Amino acid sequence: MQWTLVIPLKPLAHAKSRLSDTAADGLRPGLALAFAQDTVAAALACPAVRDVAVVTGDALAGRELAALGAHIVADEPAGGLNAALTHAEAVVRAAHPRTALAALNADLPALRPPELARVLDAAAEFPRAFLPDAAAIGTTLLAATPGRELHPEFGTDSRTRHRASGAVELTVTAVDSVRQDVDTGDDLRAALALGVGPRTAKATAGLLITGL
């Protein structure tokens, strides 16, 4: 099964505020963009991925991610993550009504295409499925097969909410790179230990990050 991935990205100026203990205000927008660039590049390299749509209201991010090959969907609702995903889902499905669709976090800088392929192959067995994050509290991927809607419930404790919505929790092993999103300094250290993409490696080169 071939998938279209929808990747939401908030305006860079407001992104990654929880990294304040690791990166200064002026550095966090660049980090957020680097995370998204490495995420999109890895997703596009995955054999199970047909295309990638990034939903964002940030002009710079849109230009940079389009240059990698992503389609850009304007965040017209500007109403938060779930509203952005629902809007992007409608745009994608209007053009490709029978595509399999998955929402993927934009902050997976260690993402590896073969691991993403294993997750998507597992998700293809269910109408709706999700992958919990490394902390086992949130969600990094929510998938819907053709003819099914995403019904995103991202946000605080999204693992519980997605499970309550009827989505199947995936238990694929050895897919750490798909689960390791980056919100905090500890998350960034864990991603760096897995091995991040080139843009994140460059963006973090000047940071004093201990604990690896």
N, C-alpha and C positions, 0 to 999 in steps of 0.2 A: 504494500500500500504506500502511495506517495502522499506526502503531507504538505500543507501550507502552514507555516508557522507565523503567528502574530506575536510580535514583540513590542510591548509598551515601554515608552521612555518619557519620563516627566521632563520638564524644562531643566536644562543642566544647572542653571543657577540655583535651583531648589533641591538638587539631587544629593543624596548621600550625606545628609546632615549628621547621621549617627557615626560617621567617620571623623568627627571633630577631634576625637582623642588621638587620631593618627595623622590627619592631614589638615592643614590650615584651610580657611575659607576659600582662599584663592586657588587652591590646588584641587578641591573636590570636584568642580565641574569637569576638569580635564580627566580626572580619574573615572568619573561616571561615563564620559564619552569613550575612554579607552576600554572599560569593561564592555560597553555595548558593541564597540567595534570588534573586539575579540569574540564576543558571543555570536554576532551576526556572521562573521567570517567562518567560524566553526560550524554554525548551523548550515550555511550554504554549501559547505564541504561534505555534509552528511548525505549518504546515498539514499536515505529514506525521505529527504526533503526536496519537494518540488520547487518551492520558492518561499521567500521570507517577506512579510509585510511588517514594517515598523510603524507604529502609530505614535505620533509625537507632535507637539506644538513648538518644538525647538528648531529654528531654521538651520543653525549650524549642524546640529546632530542629523537633521534630515539630509543635508548636503553630503556629509561625510559617510553616512550609512548607505545612501543611494550610490555613492561612488564604489561601494563594495559589491553592489548588485541587489540591494534590498529595494522593494517597492515602498514608497512612503505614503502613509495615510494620515491626513491632517486630523489632529485631535479636536474635531469640531465641538463635541459636547463640553470639553474642558471641565468635566465633572468628576475627575478622579479615575483611578485605575480600572474599575469594573465598567464604568461608562465608556471609557476609551476602548476597552476590549470588545464590548458589545457593538459599538459603532464600527470598529475595524472588521469584526465578524460579518456584519451586514454588507460592508463594502466588498469584502473578499467573496462572500457567497453570491453576491449579485453578479460578479464576473464568472465565478466557477461554482455553480450551485451544488455540485456533487463532490466537492473536495473534502478530504479529511482535514480537520483543522485542529491546531494545538496552540495554546497560549504558552509562551516561554518567557521567563524572566530575562531582563536585559543585563543582569549583573552576574553572569556566569563566566568570568574571565578564564577559568581553567577548562572550559567545555571541550570535550573530545568527541569528534564526529562518530566514531564507532560506539561509544557509550550512549550517545543520543539515539542512534539507530536502534540499539537494543531496547531502550525505553519506548520508542515509538512502535516498534514491532510488538511489544507487550501490550501497549495501549490499543492496538488494532483489534484485540480480542474482545473488547468491551465497547458498549455504546458511548460511555463517558468514563474517563479514568484520569487519575492525577498521581503525581509523584511528590511526596513530602520532601521538604528541604532537609539539610543536614542536621538542623536543630530539632527535627521532628515536630515542629509547631506550624510552620508555614507550608507553602506550595511553590515549587519551581516550574511545574508543567501541568497543564490541564488540557486534556485531549477529548475531541468529539469526532466520531466517525461520520461518514456521509449521511446526511439526513437528520443528524442530531445537533442540538444547539449546545454551546459551551456552558451557559449559565455560570459565569465566573463569580466566585465568592472570595476573591483575594482580599487581603488585609489581615488584621489581627486574628490569630488562631484559624487561619484559612484551612489548615488540615482538617480540623473538626467540622468546619462549615461545608467543605467540599464533600466530606464523607456523609454528612447529614443530608446533602442535596441529592444523594444517590450515586455519585461518582465512585468508581471502584478505586481503592488505594493500591497502587502498584508496588510490588515487593521485589522488583528486579535487583539483583545483587551486582556488585562491582561496577556501579555507575556513579561513583562519588563526584565526578566532575559535573554531572547534571544536577546534583543536589546541593553543591556548594555555592550558594549565592553569597553576596558580600554586602552586609549592612554595617558591620562593626569592624574594629581593628582586629579582633580575634578571627572574624570571618576572613579578612584579607590575609592574615597569616596562614590560615588553613588553605586558602586558594593558592598562595605562593608555594606552599609545601607540595601541593599537587602538581604545580607547574602551569603557569599562566601563559596566555598568548603574548605575542611580541609587543603589542601596544601597551598592555598593562605592565609588562616587564619594564618598558621604557618609562612609563609614567610613574612607577613606584621606585625607580632606581635611586632617586634622591631622598627618599623617605628613610627615617631611622625606624626600622621595624625589627623589633627584637622577639625572641621566643621561637624562632624557626629551628 
